[in-house]
Every structure is written in structure tokens, then in C-alpha cells.
Amino acid sequence: MPSILSQQNTSEISAKSDIAGCDILPDSTGSAVTSLLQTEVDNWDPSAEGSEGISIVFVEQMDQLEQLAKTWGFKTSDIRQLSKHEFFMPGLVDTHIHAPQYSFTGTRVDLTLLQWLTAYTFPTEAKYQDSGFAEEVYTRVVRRTLKNGTTTACYFATIHTDTALLLAEIIDKFGQRAFVGKVCMDVNDSVPQYREITADSVQETERVQPIITPRFGPSCTEDLLNALGDLALAHDLHVQSHISETEEEIKVVENMFPAYQNYTELYDKNKLLNSKTVMAHGCHLSEEELKIFSLRGAAISHCPNSNFSMRSGVLNVQKVLKHNVKLGLGTGGYSASMLDAIRKTMVASNSLQINKVNETGLTIEEAFQLATLGGSQGLDNVIGNFEVGKEFDALLINTKASDSPFDLFSADEFENLADPSDSAITP
């Protein structure tokens, strides 16, 4: 069995979460499941992994523990050996989540995107000017995502600066790693009370760094996009938005911005597409657009839950990866669980195989990689697996936790847990 020695200062995750029993413990040895750059899951043989502060500084065999203790200045008596039913895995990375929409999660999924925004989302988000309402919802969504194993999240807030800053404060209190974006939108004819003046949107965004967040093409003027691009470039900031989620959305963008060849060029020419950009959905991106994504080093957040529930489309993950585009997973739908995102990723892949779009589907190992390392690669790539030099961002999984969401059988071993094809446990 492999072993890990490390430290992490992160909030505890309840045993009643979507992931059996999750916890974060300092100075522990045990098993690990991680994701490598080649998109494979590796079950390490006996070894020790260590960190100084939050950075992993060594990966060594357990039989060298005493020498490691001398080298790195820790006591072997301080090490806690994990039991055979416990293991570490990288924290889950949610690259796209709308915090304000958590207030109606699991409901209002009867409309397609543009109608859904007008009928439900914009009127709800307008309420977040009320700090009391915002605090209740934002506290719950952060707690829920942590309970579901999300250690890193890329949040959309609303157009309200003060409550966007409140979301950041709540995240900091609970110890989650996150990016928070104040949404920018100066076009909204359907719900005109929920929009900004262009200059105000830019000025307020400067207060809520570090991620620039134009909502999507149809909600922004060219002046706003250009100003936000200048801001991102001047301060070397991350960028997040939506792109090509539905065919109807693409037609709106074509009519609003006829001078641009496609949706991707709209962002690219306004300096919003670079190696720090994460664009959600991308279901209908063309080959030409994917080439631009690859050239700029921009990432896509695959949100299959939302794509299915609003009948937006099915992202061809294998096509995206063949273009060497960075790709992670986002919840962005009616579930705040990244395990649900992994499941829906498999369903989307299977549907493409059934309809003979692809000859083969994704493996569960590849979907796991997208939920961890894949997401990290679009967000500075400092977490996502347990390589030396990475920051130690991990979940300790206790498969025998009380009130676990799955059953563990007497014949199950760690190797079975790490290989879903040979296990009675479904992910």
C-alpha cells in the first residue's frame, strides 16, 4: 500500500457528503489515487509523499521513513497510518459554478437557455443586492460544495459588487480555494433592471479581482468586452465566461456582432482569450474555433448537467482533447456535486458513442482526470495531483464512514476502489 505524508489547512468535509467520508488530516500515511498528465489513474506502491507548508517536496518509499524524518525534520511518531479502507485523492476542481443559482437548484429546468435566463435566472440574481439574502445562499453553496469534495471552485456571482465581495469573504472563512467573478453585463432588454452602465461595470470590476467575468456575448456591448479585456491584460487577470452553449445563443451573437467571424473571435479580438481564460460549455465550437483555443492556451469547462437539463447540446470531449485544448469539469447545473459532473460526463460520452459520433467513449479514469488535474490546468496548474512541487490539495476518503452514500463489501480492497471496472462500488 502507498503512503502519504503531508499537511493541508482546509475545512473538514462531512461524512454525509456525496463522497462517503471526506476529511483533511495533517501528517498522514496511506494510499493515494491521483491523476497523471497522460490521463491515467495510478495506484502507488508503498511510498511517502511530503510537503513543507502546502507544497509537496518529496515522494519516497516508506522504508526510508526514518531517513526522511531526519532530512525534513519531522518525528516518525507524528505520522498517522491510514487504515486499509482510507485513501487520499486530489480535491475536486469545479471550473464553472453559479453561486446565486443555488437558491433554486433542482428546479426550473423546463426552459432552454435564453428563455430560462429571462424567466428565472435574471429576476433571481437581481435579488442579490440584498446582503442578507446573499449571505444565506452563498454560505449554503460554499458549505455544500465543500461537503461534496470541491476544494477549488470558479464562481460566478451577480452584478452586485458588495455581495460578490461577501461571497469571497465566506469562501475565505471556510477555507475553500476559489476565484470569484462579479458578473459584467450592460445589455439586458428582457429584464432591464438587471444590467449595468458600461463604465460602472468596468469600475466595479476593478474592486473584485482576480477574475474578469463578462456574462456572455449577448449580455455585453463591444465597448464593455474591450474594456474588460484591457483590464485583464493590464493586471494579468484570469477570465471566465460562456461560449457557444446553444445554437440560438450563437445566432444572437452573429446578429449583434456581424464584424466578427465567429463567437470565439469576439472574445479573442477583445483580449479575453488567453492562457488564463476558462470558457464554459462550448458545445457548438467549430474546428477553427478549437484551433484558436489551443493556440491561445484557453480552457473549456464541460458542464454536462446543464447541457442536458436545458437541451443545449453535447460537448464532444474527445474532439476537444484531440485539439490539445485544456478541459475541466463544471457543475453549472442543478447539482453542486462534482461526482455528478463526472457521472454526466460519462453519460454524454456514451451518448456520442451510441450515436456513432465517436467510436469509443471516455473511461472513468479519464473523467476523473478532468475533474481534478484537467480543471487545475485551466487555473494555474498548481494542484490536481500529487506531483512534487504542486500544492497539497487533497481529500482523505474513508470508505467505511458512517451514513456513507455507498456500501462497501467484505471482498473489496483498495485496488478495487481505484479500478471501478473491478468493484462493487459505483462512483
Disulfide bonds with the S-S distance in Angstrom:
none
